Amino acid sequence: MTKTLFLIFFTAFLFSKAEAKAQYNLGKDSLYIIVDQMPEFKGGSKVFEQYIRENLRYPEGASRVGFVAKVFVKFVIDLTGAISSPEVIRTTYRISPGSDVGNSPLVDSYIQSVEQESMRLMRLCPIWNPGENKGKKVSVTSSVTFIFEPKN
């Protein structure tokens, strides 16, 4: 019985801590991480994936060395659903085994290219349905991973 009560208390404690961490105060506005209604690309995730597929540009020449990259971008969906503050937070990549490119300046240019392309797509991104918390539209931080790989 005491283990059950402790577990319930501990779970409630963790939940209250998560609620406290789900919001950043930015003066008169707040930036949320978790809200009642998360923002959504108009038309849903399938339409967002289609937007990416149709607009993503793979770096020219990168397919010769089998360059594959993942670019992680965080951004804010504001009260109107507009994207703001996009920022690359991490980029990982690999090159086909046997490629003689290694860590050359060419690879650096591919990395820079995919990061710039990710930022371009976020800046051109259409308006989303904004997030809501307790019935009010709020700004929400989110992230997306762009995957760049050669087309077969």
Secondary structure, DSSP 4 states (H G I P E B T S, - for coil): -HHHHHHHHHHHHHHHHHHHHTEEEETTEEEESS-SB--EETT-HHHHHHHHHHH--PPTTGGGGT-EEEEEEEEEE-TTS-EEEEEEEEEEEE--TT-S-TT-HHHHHHHHHHHHHHHHHHHHPPPEEPEEETTEEEEEEEEEEEEE----
